[in-house]
Amino acid sequence: MKRFALILSLVMALAAGFGCAKKTADSYDDGLTPEMRAAIQQITDARVYFAFDKFDIKPEYKDLLRNKADLIKKYASIRVRIEGNCDERGTQEYNLALGERRARAAYEYLVTLGVNPGQLEMISYGKENPAVQGSGESAWSKNRRDDFRVVAH
């Protein structure tokens, strides 16, 4: 039993000595310039929302997408995943297809604005990734959206 306790003590001491240092926001260096960090933030912050059962880009989101396109073109190393989402209504299969059409609509619009297609990818989450829980139009309207994630820089 003493031998087990000694081995356990040694293992615990080694584990404590080799543990990972916790990185804070100040100590983390990802090699990004402040300008590129701000560009990534702008690309990921703003969402595009859709009407019920629709996948066309509303006019009020075209400037937002133009801004995203300018930033993506400026930083050729950035790769963006467009994530299509739906509200909870409809079948899983239907919503996956609708989410894909929503992601494709943003993808195609960005490409027409001059973004290199190699910098973009798409995925549909259908109704599986709600931004807001609950039922009713106030929740549903926030879940019918495209999210933009920078997956490489």
Chimera marker file (.cmm) of the C-alpha trace (Angstrom):
<marker_set name="trace">
<marker id="1" x="0.000" y="0.000" z="0.000" r="1" g="1" b="0" radius="0.5"/>
<marker id="2" x="2.902" y="2.363" z="0.801" r="1" g="1" b="0" radius="0.5"/>
<marker id="3" x="4.369" y="1.657" z="-2.589" r="1" g="1" b="0" radius="0.5"/>
<marker id="4" x="1.062" y="2.537" z="-4.296" r="1" g="1" b="0" radius="0.5"/>
<marker id="5" x="0.815" y="5.792" z="-2.336" r="1" g="1" b="0" radius="0.5"/>
<marker id="6" x="4.397" y="6.696" z="-3.275" r="1" g="1" b="0" radius="0.5"/>
<marker id="7" x="3.780" y="5.998" z="-6.972" r="1" g="1" b="0" radius="0.5"/>
<marker id="8" x="0.531" y="7.943" z="-6.880" r="1" g="1" b="0" radius="0.5"/>
<marker id="9" x="2.313" y="10.894" z="-5.229" r="1" g="1" b="0" radius="0.5"/>
<marker id="10" x="5.037" y="10.848" z="-7.894" r="1" g="1" b="0" radius="0.5"/>
<marker id="11" x="2.487" y="10.702" z="-10.716" r="1" g="1" b="0" radius="0.5"/>
<marker id="12" x="0.555" y="13.629" z="-9.230" r="1" g="1" b="0" radius="0.5"/>
<marker id="13" x="3.739" y="15.671" z="-8.818" r="1" g="1" b="0" radius="0.5"/>
<marker id="14" x="4.782" y="14.997" z="-12.398" r="1" g="1" b="0" radius="0.5"/>
<marker id="15" x="1.314" y="15.829" z="-13.701" r="1" g="1" b="0" radius="0.5"/>
<marker id="16" x="1.351" y="19.130" z="-11.837" r="1" g="1" b="0" radius="0.5"/>
<marker id="17" x="4.810" y="19.952" z="-13.167" r="1" g="1" b="0" radius="0.5"/>
<marker id="18" x="3.955" y="19.201" z="-16.788" r="1" g="1" b="0" radius="0.5"/>
<marker id="19" x="0.485" y="20.758" z="-16.849" r="1" g="1" b="0" radius="0.5"/>
<marker id="20" x="-0.388" y="23.229" z="-19.559" r="1" g="1" b="0" radius="0.5"/>
<marker id="21" x="0.058" y="26.873" z="-18.790" r="1" g="1" b="0" radius="0.5"/>
<marker id="22" x="-3.238" y="28.676" z="-19.051" r="1" g="1" b="0" radius="0.5"/>
<marker id="23" x="-3.120" y="31.288" z="-21.792" r="1" g="1" b="0" radius="0.5"/>
<marker id="24" x="-4.876" y="34.543" z="-21.315" r="1" g="1" b="0" radius="0.5"/>
<marker id="25" x="-6.037" y="36.835" z="-24.077" r="1" g="1" b="0" radius="0.5"/>
<marker id="26" x="-3.023" y="39.019" z="-23.374" r="1" g="1" b="0" radius="0.5"/>
<marker id="27" x="-0.472" y="36.213" z="-23.521" r="1" g="1" b="0" radius="0.5"/>
<marker id="28" x="-1.895" y="34.414" z="-26.562" r="1" g="1" b="0" radius="0.5"/>
<marker id="29" x="-0.025" y="35.220" z="-29.751" r="1" g="1" b="0" radius="0.5"/>
<marker id="30" x="-1.745" y="33.898" z="-32.853" r="1" g="1" b="0" radius="0.5"/>
<marker id="31" x="0.479" y="35.897" z="-35.184" r="1" g="1" b="0" radius="0.5"/>
<marker id="32" x="-2.365" y="38.060" z="-36.469" r="1" g="1" b="0" radius="0.5"/>
<marker id="33" x="-2.036" y="41.765" z="-36.948" r="1" g="1" b="0" radius="0.5"/>
<marker id="34" x="-4.612" y="43.941" z="-35.207" r="1" g="1" b="0" radius="0.5"/>
<marker id="35" x="-6.036" y="44.823" z="-38.641" r="1" g="1" b="0" radius="0.5"/>
<marker id="36" x="-6.510" y="41.176" z="-39.595" r="1" g="1" b="0" radius="0.5"/>
<marker id="37" x="-8.023" y="40.410" z="-36.188" r="1" g="1" b="0" radius="0.5"/>
<marker id="38" x="-10.523" y="43.249" z="-36.740" r="1" g="1" b="0" radius="0.5"/>
<marker id="39" x="-11.296" y="41.954" z="-40.252" r="1" g="1" b="0" radius="0.5"/>
<marker id="40" x="-11.998" y="38.458" z="-38.913" r="1" g="1" b="0" radius="0.5"/>
<marker id="41" x="-14.266" y="39.963" z="-36.267" r="1" g="1" b="0" radius="0.5"/>
<marker id="42" x="-16.204" y="41.914" z="-38.909" r="1" g="1" b="0" radius="0.5"/>
<marker id="43" x="-16.568" y="38.841" z="-41.105" r="1" g="1" b="0" radius="0.5"/>
<marker id="44" x="-17.905" y="36.677" z="-38.289" r="1" g="1" b="0" radius="0.5"/>
<marker id="45" x="-20.024" y="39.180" z="-36.350" r="1" g="1" b="0" radius="0.5"/>
<marker id="46" x="-22.777" y="40.073" z="-38.802" r="1" g="1" b="0" radius="0.5"/>
<marker id="47" x="-25.358" y="37.508" z="-39.876" r="1" g="1" b="0" radius="0.5"/>
<marker id="48" x="-27.668" y="37.418" z="-42.857" r="1" g="1" b="0" radius="0.5"/>
<marker id="49" x="-31.311" y="36.693" z="-41.975" r="1" g="1" b="0" radius="0.5"/>
<marker id="50" x="-33.998" y="35.218" z="-44.224" r="1" g="1" b="0" radius="0.5"/>
<marker id="51" x="-37.766" y="35.321" z="-44.522" r="1" g="1" b="0" radius="0.5"/>
<marker id="52" x="-39.778" y="32.196" z="-43.756" r="1" g="1" b="0" radius="0.5"/>
<marker id="53" x="-39.161" y="29.453" z="-46.315" r="1" g="1" b="0" radius="0.5"/>
<marker id="54" x="-36.935" y="31.772" z="-48.418" r="1" g="1" b="0" radius="0.5"/>
<marker id="55" x="-33.291" y="31.769" z="-49.395" r="1" g="1" b="0" radius="0.5"/>
<marker id="56" x="-32.934" y="34.974" z="-51.411" r="1" g="1" b="0" radius="0.5"/>
<marker id="57" x="-30.613" y="37.684" z="-50.086" r="1" g="1" b="0" radius="0.5"/>
<marker id="58" x="-32.655" y="40.641" z="-48.889" r="1" g="1" b="0" radius="0.5"/>
<marker id="59" x="-31.521" y="44.058" z="-50.167" r="1" g="1" b="0" radius="0.5"/>
<marker id="60" x="-30.644" y="45.234" z="-46.649" r="1" g="1" b="0" radius="0.5"/>
<marker id="61" x="-27.909" y="42.558" z="-46.428" r="1" g="1" b="0" radius="0.5"/>
<marker id="62" x="-26.159" y="43.319" z="-49.712" r="1" g="1" b="0" radius="0.5"/>
<marker id="63" x="-23.946" y="46.058" z="-48.225" r="1" g="1" b="0" radius="0.5"/>
<marker id="64" x="-23.057" y="43.773" z="-45.345" r="1" g="1" b="0" radius="0.5"/>
<marker id="65" x="-22.007" y="41.060" z="-47.805" r="1" g="1" b="0" radius="0.5"/>
<marker id="66" x="-20.060" y="43.626" z="-49.874" r="1" g="1" b="0" radius="0.5"/>
<marker id="67" x="-18.112" y="44.544" z="-46.753" r="1" g="1" b="0" radius="0.5"/>
<marker id="68" x="-17.408" y="40.860" z="-46.033" r="1" g="1" b="0" radius="0.5"/>
<marker id="69" x="-16.325" y="40.351" z="-49.658" r="1" g="1" b="0" radius="0.5"/>
<marker id="70" x="-13.907" y="43.295" z="-49.510" r="1" g="1" b="0" radius="0.5"/>
<marker id="71" x="-12.298" y="41.921" z="-46.360" r="1" g="1" b="0" radius="0.5"/>
<marker id="72" x="-12.068" y="38.356" z="-47.662" r="1" g="1" b="0" radius="0.5"/>
<marker id="73" x="-10.466" y="39.601" z="-50.894" r="1" g="1" b="0" radius="0.5"/>
<marker id="74" x="-8.028" y="41.792" z="-48.947" r="1" g="1" b="0" radius="0.5"/>
<marker id="75" x="-6.816" y="38.846" z="-46.858" r="1" g="1" b="0" radius="0.5"/>
<marker id="76" x="-6.270" y="36.019" z="-49.326" r="1" g="1" b="0" radius="0.5"/>
<marker id="77" x="-5.263" y="33.590" z="-46.555" r="1" g="1" b="0" radius="0.5"/>
<marker id="78" x="-8.690" y="33.800" z="-44.921" r="1" g="1" b="0" radius="0.5"/>
<marker id="79" x="-11.069" y="30.900" z="-45.494" r="1" g="1" b="0" radius="0.5"/>
<marker id="80" x="-14.724" y="31.358" z="-44.526" r="1" g="1" b="0" radius="0.5"/>
<marker id="81" x="-17.388" y="28.745" z="-43.858" r="1" g="1" b="0" radius="0.5"/>
<marker id="82" x="-20.931" y="29.906" z="-44.583" r="1" g="1" b="0" radius="0.5"/>
<marker id="83" x="-23.352" y="28.087" z="-42.278" r="1" g="1" b="0" radius="0.5"/>
<marker id="84" x="-26.996" y="27.911" z="-43.389" r="1" g="1" b="0" radius="0.5"/>
<marker id="85" x="-29.606" y="27.614" z="-40.650" r="1" g="1" b="0" radius="0.5"/>
<marker id="86" x="-33.391" y="27.284" z="-40.344" r="1" g="1" b="0" radius="0.5"/>
<marker id="87" x="-36.035" y="27.601" z="-37.679" r="1" g="1" b="0" radius="0.5"/>
<marker id="88" x="-37.552" y="24.549" z="-36.006" r="1" g="1" b="0" radius="0.5"/>
<marker id="89" x="-40.490" y="24.163" z="-38.385" r="1" g="1" b="0" radius="0.5"/>
<marker id="90" x="-40.274" y="21.621" z="-41.185" r="1" g="1" b="0" radius="0.5"/>
<marker id="91" x="-38.672" y="18.208" z="-41.406" r="1" g="1" b="0" radius="0.5"/>
<marker id="92" x="-34.999" y="17.641" z="-40.823" r="1" g="1" b="0" radius="0.5"/>
<marker id="93" x="-34.445" y="16.802" z="-44.508" r="1" g="1" b="0" radius="0.5"/>
<marker id="94" x="-36.329" y="19.865" z="-45.732" r="1" g="1" b="0" radius="0.5"/>
<marker id="95" x="-34.461" y="22.196" z="-43.398" r="1" g="1" b="0" radius="0.5"/>
<marker id="96" x="-31.071" y="20.756" z="-44.342" r="1" g="1" b="0" radius="0.5"/>
<marker id="97" x="-31.878" y="21.451" z="-48.003" r="1" g="1" b="0" radius="0.5"/>
<marker id="98" x="-33.170" y="24.961" z="-47.220" r="1" g="1" b="0" radius="0.5"/>
<marker id="99" x="-30.115" y="25.715" z="-45.068" r="1" g="1" b="0" radius="0.5"/>
<marker id="100" x="-27.894" y="24.658" z="-47.963" r="1" g="1" b="0" radius="0.5"/>
<marker id="101" x="-29.780" y="26.942" z="-50.373" r="1" g="1" b="0" radius="0.5"/>
<marker id="102" x="-29.330" y="29.826" z="-47.908" r="1" g="1" b="0" radius="0.5"/>
<marker id="103" x="-25.607" y="29.174" z="-47.590" r="1" g="1" b="0" radius="0.5"/>
<marker id="104" x="-25.305" y="28.849" z="-51.385" r="1" g="1" b="0" radius="0.5"/>
<marker id="105" x="-27.118" y="32.163" z="-51.917" r="1" g="1" b="0" radius="0.5"/>
<marker id="106" x="-24.521" y="33.989" z="-49.791" r="1" g="1" b="0" radius="0.5"/>
<marker id="107" x="-21.682" y="31.985" z="-51.390" r="1" g="1" b="0" radius="0.5"/>
<marker id="108" x="-22.787" y="32.861" z="-54.918" r="1" g="1" b="0" radius="0.5"/>
<marker id="109" x="-23.296" y="36.518" z="-54.029" r="1" g="1" b="0" radius="0.5"/>
<marker id="110" x="-19.793" y="36.740" z="-52.530" r="1" g="1" b="0" radius="0.5"/>
<marker id="111" x="-18.330" y="35.078" z="-55.640" r="1" g="1" b="0" radius="0.5"/>
<marker id="112" x="-20.125" y="37.574" z="-57.914" r="1" g="1" b="0" radius="0.5"/>
<marker id="113" x="-18.451" y="40.304" z="-55.826" r="1" g="1" b="0" radius="0.5"/>
<marker id="114" x="-15.047" y="38.851" z="-56.715" r="1" g="1" b="0" radius="0.5"/>
<marker id="115" x="-14.299" y="36.541" z="-53.791" r="1" g="1" b="0" radius="0.5"/>
<marker id="116" x="-12.159" y="33.559" z="-54.757" r="1" g="1" b="0" radius="0.5"/>
<marker id="117" x="-14.395" y="30.451" z="-54.438" r="1" g="1" b="0" radius="0.5"/>
<marker id="118" x="-11.408" y="28.644" z="-52.904" r="1" g="1" b="0" radius="0.5"/>
<marker id="119" x="-11.735" y="30.905" z="-49.871" r="1" g="1" b="0" radius="0.5"/>
<marker id="120" x="-15.308" y="29.802" z="-49.209" r="1" g="1" b="0" radius="0.5"/>
<marker id="121" x="-17.016" y="26.641" z="-48.053" r="1" g="1" b="0" radius="0.5"/>
<marker id="122" x="-20.617" y="25.900" z="-47.131" r="1" g="1" b="0" radius="0.5"/>
<marker id="123" x="-22.485" y="23.742" z="-44.663" r="1" g="1" b="0" radius="0.5"/>
<marker id="124" x="-26.123" y="23.416" z="-43.689" r="1" g="1" b="0" radius="0.5"/>
<marker id="125" x="-27.138" y="22.795" z="-40.107" r="1" g="1" b="0" radius="0.5"/>
<marker id="126" x="-30.840" y="22.874" z="-40.918" r="1" g="1" b="0" radius="0.5"/>
<marker id="127" x="-32.665" y="23.352" z="-37.631" r="1" g="1" b="0" radius="0.5"/>
<marker id="128" x="-29.956" y="21.683" z="-35.506" r="1" g="1" b="0" radius="0.5"/>
<marker id="129" x="-28.049" y="24.837" z="-34.520" r="1" g="1" b="0" radius="0.5"/>
<marker id="130" x="-30.575" y="27.414" z="-33.285" r="1" g="1" b="0" radius="0.5"/>
<marker id="131" x="-29.283" y="30.826" z="-32.243" r="1" g="1" b="0" radius="0.5"/>
<marker id="132" x="-32.323" y="31.237" z="-29.980" r="1" g="1" b="0" radius="0.5"/>
<marker id="133" x="-34.321" y="28.560" z="-28.174" r="1" g="1" b="0" radius="0.5"/>
<marker id="134" x="-38.083" y="28.676" z="-28.217" r="1" g="1" b="0" radius="0.5"/>
<marker id="135" x="-41.041" y="28.831" z="-30.506" r="1" g="1" b="0" radius="0.5"/>
<marker id="136" x="-42.768" y="31.805" z="-32.033" r="1" g="1" b="0" radius="0.5"/>
<marker id="137" x="-41.802" y="34.339" z="-34.651" r="1" g="1" b="0" radius="0.5"/>
<marker id="138" x="-39.356" y="36.242" z="-32.425" r="1" g="1" b="0" radius="0.5"/>
<marker id="139" x="-37.237" y="33.094" z="-31.991" r="1" g="1" b="0" radius="0.5"/>
<marker id="140" x="-37.822" y="31.702" z="-35.470" r="1" g="1" b="0" radius="0.5"/>
<marker id="141" x="-36.737" y="34.923" z="-37.200" r="1" g="1" b="0" radius="0.5"/>
<marker id="142" x="-33.362" y="34.801" z="-35.414" r="1" g="1" b="0" radius="0.5"/>
<marker id="143" x="-32.798" y="31.175" z="-36.434" r="1" g="1" b="0" radius="0.5"/>
<marker id="144" x="-33.380" y="31.674" z="-40.185" r="1" g="1" b="0" radius="0.5"/>
<marker id="145" x="-29.851" y="32.854" z="-40.924" r="1" g="1" b="0" radius="0.5"/>
<marker id="146" x="-26.404" y="32.424" z="-42.392" r="1" g="1" b="0" radius="0.5"/>
<marker id="147" x="-23.477" y="32.517" z="-39.985" r="1" g="1" b="0" radius="0.5"/>
<marker id="148" x="-19.946" y="33.192" z="-41.191" r="1" g="1" b="0" radius="0.5"/>
<marker id="149" x="-16.968" y="31.451" z="-39.526" r="1" g="1" b="0" radius="0.5"/>
<marker id="150" x="-13.343" y="32.071" z="-40.340" r="1" g="1" b="0" radius="0.5"/>
<marker id="151" x="-11.889" y="28.553" z="-40.406" r="1" g="1" b="0" radius="0.5"/>
<marker id="152" x="-8.382" y="29.465" z="-41.554" r="1" g="1" b="0" radius="0.5"/>
<marker id="153" x="-6.261" y="32.592" z="-41.689" r="1" g="1" b="0" radius="0.5"/>
<link id1="1" id2="2" r="1" g="1" b="0" radius="0.2"/>
<link id1="2" id2="3" r="1" g="1" b="0" radius="0.2"/>
<link id1="3" id2="4" r="1" g="1" b="0" radius="0.2"/>
<link id1="4" id2="5" r="1" g="1" b="0" radius="0.2"/>
<link id1="5" id2="6" r="1" g="1" b="0" radius="0.2"/>
<link id1="6" id2="7" r="1" g="1" b="0" radius="0.2"/>
<link id1="7" id2="8" r="1" g="1" b="0" radius="0.2"/>
<link id1="8" id2="9" r="1" g="1" b="0" radius="0.2"/>
<link id1="9" id2="10" r="1" g="1" b="0" radius="0.2"/>
<link id1="10" id2="11" r="1" g="1" b="0" radius="0.2"/>
<link id1="11" id2="12" r="1" g="1" b="0" radius="0.2"/>
<link id1="12" id2="13" r="1" g="1" b="0" radius="0.2"/>
<link id1="13" id2="14" r="1" g="1" b="0" radius="0.2"/>
<link id1="14" id2="15" r="1" g="1" b="0" radius="0.2"/>
<link id1="15" id2="16" r="1" g="1" b="0" radius="0.2"/>
<link id1="16" id2="17" r="1" g="1" b="0" radius="0.2"/>
<link id1="17" id2="18" r="1" g="1" b="0" radius="0.2"/>
<link id1="18" id2="19" r="1" g="1" b="0" radius="0.2"/>
<link id1="19" id2="20" r="1" g="1" b="0" radius="0.2"/>
<link id1="20" id2="21" r="1" g="1" b="0" radius="0.2"/>
<link id1="21" id2="22" r="1" g="1" b="0" radius="0.2"/>
<link id1="22" id2="23" r="1" g="1" b="0" radius="0.2"/>
<link id1="23" id2="24" r="1" g="1" b="0" radius="0.2"/>
<link id1="24" id2="25" r="1" g="1" b="0" radius="0.2"/>
<link id1="25" id2="26" r="1" g="1" b="0" radius="0.2"/>
<link id1="26" id2="27" r="1" g="1" b="0" radius="0.2"/>
<link id1="27" id2="28" r="1" g="1" b="0" radius="0.2"/>
<link id1="28" id2="29" r="1" g="1" b="0" radius="0.2"/>
<link id1="29" id2="30" r="1" g="1" b="0" radius="0.2"/>
<link id1="30" id2="31" r="1" g="1" b="0" radius="0.2"/>
<link id1="31" id2="32" r="1" g="1" b="0" radius="0.2"/>
<link id1="32" id2="33" r="1" g="1" b="0" radius="0.2"/>
<link id1="33" id2="34" r="1" g="1" b="0" radius="0.2"/>
<link id1="34" id2="35" r="1" g="1" b="0" radius="0.2"/>
<link id1="35" id2="36" r="1" g="1" b="0" radius="0.2"/>
<link id1="36" id2="37" r="1" g="1" b="0" radius="0.2"/>
<link id1="37" id2="38" r="1" g="1" b="0" radius="0.2"/>
<link id1="38" id2="39" r="1" g="1" b="0" radius="0.2"/>
<link id1="39" id2="40" r="1" g="1" b="0" radius="0.2"/>
<link id1="40" id2="41" r="1" g="1" b="0" radius="0.2"/>
<link id1="41" id2="42" r="1" g="1" b="0" radius="0.2"/>
<link id1="42" id2="43" r="1" g="1" b="0" radius="0.2"/>
<link id1="43" id2="44" r="1" g="1" b="0" radius="0.2"/>
<link id1="44" id2="45" r="1" g="1" b="0" radius="0.2"/>
<link id1="45" id2="46" r="1" g="1" b="0" radius="0.2"/>
<link id1="46" id2="47" r="1" g="1" b="0" radius="0.2"/>
<link id1="47" id2="48" r="1" g="1" b="0" radius="0.2"/>
<link id1="48" id2="49" r="1" g="1" b="0" radius="0.2"/>
<link id1="49" id2="50" r="1" g="1" b="0" radius="0.2"/>
<link id1="50" id2="51" r="1" g="1" b="0" radius="0.2"/>
<link id1="51" id2="52" r="1" g="1" b="0" radius="0.2"/>
<link id1="52" id2="53" r="1" g="1" b="0" radius="0.2"/>
<link id1="53" id2="54" r="1" g="1" b="0" radius="0.2"/>
<link id1="54" id2="55" r="1" g="1" b="0" radius="0.2"/>
<link id1="55" id2="56" r="1" g="1" b="0" radius="0.2"/>
<link id1="56" id2="57" r="1" g="1" b="0" radius="0.2"/>
<link id1="57" id2="58" r="1" g="1" b="0" radius="0.2"/>
<link id1="58" id2="59" r="1" g="1" b="0" radius="0.2"/>
<link id1="59" id2="60" r="1" g="1" b="0" radius="0.2"/>
<link id1="60" id2="61" r="1" g="1" b="0" radius="0.2"/>
<link id1="61" id2="62" r="1" g="1" b="0" radius="0.2"/>
<link id1="62" id2="63" r="1" g="1" b="0" radius="0.2"/>
<link id1="63" id2="64" r="1" g="1" b="0" radius="0.2"/>
<link id1="64" id2="65" r="1" g="1" b="0" radius="0.2"/>
<link id1="65" id2="66" r="1" g="1" b="0" radius="0.2"/>
<link id1="66" id2="67" r="1" g="1" b="0" radius="0.2"/>
<link id1="67" id2="68" r="1" g="1" b="0" radius="0.2"/>
<link id1="68" id2="69" r="1" g="1" b="0" radius="0.2"/>
<link id1="69" id2="70" r="1" g="1" b="0" radius="0.2"/>
<link id1="70" id2="71" r="1" g="1" b="0" radius="0.2"/>
<link id1="71" id2="72" r="1" g="1" b="0" radius="0.2"/>
<link id1="72" id2="73" r="1" g="1" b="0" radius="0.2"/>
<link id1="73" id2="74" r="1" g="1" b="0" radius="0.2"/>
<link id1="74" id2="75" r="1" g="1" b="0" radius="0.2"/>
<link id1="75" id2="76" r="1" g="1" b="0" radius="0.2"/>
<link id1="76" id2="77" r="1" g="1" b="0" radius="0.2"/>
<link id1="77" id2="78" r="1" g="1" b="0" radius="0.2"/>
<link id1="78" id2="79" r="1" g="1" b="0" radius="0.2"/>
<link id1="79" id2="80" r="1" g="1" b="0" radius="0.2"/>
<link id1="80" id2="81" r="1" g="1" b="0" radius="0.2"/>
<link id1="81" id2="82" r="1" g="1" b="0" radius="0.2"/>
<link id1="82" id2="83" r="1" g="1" b="0" radius="0.2"/>
<link id1="83" id2="84" r="1" g="1" b="0" radius="0.2"/>
<link id1="84" id2="85" r="1" g="1" b="0" radius="0.2"/>
<link id1="85" id2="86" r="1" g="1" b="0" radius="0.2"/>
<link id1="86" id2="87" r="1" g="1" b="0" radius="0.2"/>
<link id1="87" id2="88" r="1" g="1" b="0" radius="0.2"/>
<link id1="88" id2="89" r="1" g="1" b="0" radius="0.2"/>
<link id1="89" id2="90" r="1" g="1" b="0" radius="0.2"/>
<link id1="90" id2="91" r="1" g="1" b="0" radius="0.2"/>
<link id1="91" id2="92" r="1" g="1" b="0" radius="0.2"/>
<link id1="92" id2="93" r="1" g="1" b="0" radius="0.2"/>
<link id1="93" id2="94" r="1" g="1" b="0" radius="0.2"/>
<link id1="94" id2="95" r="1" g="1" b="0" radius="0.2"/>
<link id1="95" id2="96" r="1" g="1" b="0" radius="0.2"/>
<link id1="96" id2="97" r="1" g="1" b="0" radius="0.2"/>
<link id1="97" id2="98" r="1" g="1" b="0" radius="0.2"/>
<link id1="98" id2="99" r="1" g="1" b="0" radius="0.2"/>
<link id1="99" id2="100" r="1" g="1" b="0" radius="0.2"/>
<link id1="100" id2="101" r="1" g="1" b="0" radius="0.2"/>
<link id1="101" id2="102" r="1" g="1" b="0" radius="0.2"/>
<link id1="102" id2="103" r="1" g="1" b="0" radius="0.2"/>
<link id1="103" id2="104" r="1" g="1" b="0" radius="0.2"/>
<link id1="104" id2="105" r="1" g="1" b="0" radius="0.2"/>
<link id1="105" id2="106" r="1" g="1" b="0" radius="0.2"/>
<link id1="106" id2="107" r="1" g="1" b="0" radius="0.2"/>
<link id1="107" id2="108" r="1" g="1" b="0" radius="0.2"/>
<link id1="108" id2="109" r="1" g="1" b="0" radius="0.2"/>
<link id1="109" id2="110" r="1" g="1" b="0" radius="0.2"/>
<link id1="110" id2="111" r="1" g="1" b="0" radius="0.2"/>
<link id1="111" id2="112" r="1" g="1" b="0" radius="0.2"/>
<link id1="112" id2="113" r="1" g="1" b="0" radius="0.2"/>
<link id1="113" id2="114" r="1" g="1" b="0" radius="0.2"/>
<link id1="114" id2="115" r="1" g="1" b="0" radius="0.2"/>
<link id1="115" id2="116" r="1" g="1" b="0" radius="0.2"/>
<link id1="116" id2="117" r="1" g="1" b="0" radius="0.2"/>
<link id1="117" id2="118" r="1" g="1" b="0" radius="0.2"/>
<link id1="118" id2="119" r="1" g="1" b="0" radius="0.2"/>
<link id1="119" id2="120" r="1" g="1" b="0" radius="0.2"/>
<link id1="120" id2="121" r="1" g="1" b="0" radius="0.2"/>
<link id1="121" id2="122" r="1" g="1" b="0" radius="0.2"/>
<link id1="122" id2="123" r="1" g="1" b="0" radius="0.2"/>
<link id1="123" id2="124" r="1" g="1" b="0" radius="0.2"/>
<link id1="124" id2="125" r="1" g="1" b="0" radius="0.2"/>
<link id1="125" id2="126" r="1" g="1" b="0" radius="0.2"/>
<link id1="126" id2="127" r="1" g="1" b="0" radius="0.2"/>
<link id1="127" id2="128" r="1" g="1" b="0" radius="0.2"/>
<link id1="128" id2="129" r="1" g="1" b="0" radius="0.2"/>
<link id1="129" id2="130" r="1" g="1" b="0" radius="0.2"/>
<link id1="130" id2="131" r="1" g="1" b="0" radius="0.2"/>
<link id1="131" id2="132" r="1" g="1" b="0" radius="0.2"/>
<link id1="132" id2="133" r="1" g="1" b="0" radius="0.2"/>
<link id1="133" id2="134" r="1" g="1" b="0" radius="0.2"/>
<link id1="134" id2="135" r="1" g="1" b="0" radius="0.2"/>
<link id1="135" id2="136" r="1" g="1" b="0" radius="0.2"/>
<link id1="136" id2="137" r="1" g="1" b="0" radius="0.2"/>
<link id1="137" id2="138" r="1" g="1" b="0" radius="0.2"/>
<link id1="138" id2="139" r="1" g="1" b="0" radius="0.2"/>
<link id1="139" id2="140" r="1" g="1" b="0" radius="0.2"/>
<link id1="140" id2="141" r="1" g="1" b="0" radius="0.2"/>
<link id1="141" id2="142" r="1" g="1" b="0" radius="0.2"/>
<link id1="142" id2="143" r="1" g="1" b="0" radius="0.2"/>
<link id1="143" id2="144" r="1" g="1" b="0" radius="0.2"/>
<link id1="144" id2="145" r="1" g="1" b="0" radius="0.2"/>
<link id1="145" id2="146" r="1" g="1" b="0" radius="0.2"/>
<link id1="146" id2="147" r="1" g="1" b="0" radius="0.2"/>
<link id1="147" id2="148" r="1" g="1" b="0" radius="0.2"/>
<link id1="148" id2="149" r="1" g="1" b="0" radius="0.2"/>
<link id1="149" id2="150" r="1" g="1" b="0" radius="0.2"/>
<link id1="150" id2="151" r="1" g="1" b="0" radius="0.2"/>
<link id1="151" id2="152" r="1" g="1" b="0" radius="0.2"/>
<link id1="152" id2="153" r="1" g="1" b="0" radius="0.2"/>
</marker_set>
